[in-house]
Amino acid sequence: MPDATIHTQGRILEQAGPVLYRVSLPNGKIILAHLSKRLADEQATFAVGDMLLLELTPYDFDTARILGAASLADAETAEDHT
């Protein structure tokens, strides 16, 4: 059984490449995040300051996969758990 992934949110600080973004997590840690295959195929782009829904593995907390833009409901859920 594969290990569970960690889902969180982050705010884009800068674009580091066509599919790479430097993102700040809620705890202040800055990581590198890349578009998921689906978003890359759709040629999705995000702007500095956008909130994203991210997926991290329990083995690497320095990189994340971008699952999409975080919705208002996602933000409220995250605030309820802090």
N, C-alpha and C positions, 0 to 999 in steps of 0.2 A: 504494500500500500504506500503510495507516495506521501511525502510529508505535506502537511497543510501549508498553504501560503498565507502571507500576512497582507491584509488590505488596509490601506491608509490613504490619506490625502496629502497633497503637497502643492505649493505655489511656485510657479515658474519664475526663476530669477533671470535666466538668459537661455538663448538657443545656442547649442554647442555644435550643431551639425544638422544635416537634413532631417534626421530622425532622432537626434539627441537633444536633451534639455538638461540644464542644471536646475535642480528643484530643492526647495527648502521644505523639510518636514515639520510637523507641528512642534516637535521637540527642539527645533533649531538646527538639526543636522542637515548638511547640504550633501546631496547625492546626485549621481548621474542617472537619468531615466531615459529609456528608449521607447519608441512607439511599438505597440504590439503589431504582429504581422497583419492583422485585419486593418488596423489604422494606417499602417504603412501602405498597404494595397489601396486604401481609399484616399491616400495622399492627404491625410489629415494634418492640419497645422494649428498651432496654439500660439498665443501671444504672451509676452511677459506680463505676469500678474494673474494669469488664469489659474484657477484651482483645478487640480487633476485627481482622478482616482488612480491609485498606484497599487501594484502587486509586488511584494518582496518575497524572497525565499528565506527560510530560517538559516541558510548557510551564508548569505551575502547581504549585509545591510548597507552596502555602498552603492548598489545599483538596483534599479526597479524597472518594471514594465509598466507603461502607461496603458490603462484600460479605457480611458476616455475622460471627458470633462466631468468634474464633480458637480452634481446638481445641488440645488438648495436643500433638498431632502437629505442628501448625503451629509452636508455640512451640519444640519441640525442634529442628525443622528450622532455624528462625531462629537458634537458639543455635549450631548446628553451623557456620553460615556466618559467624559473627563472629570 
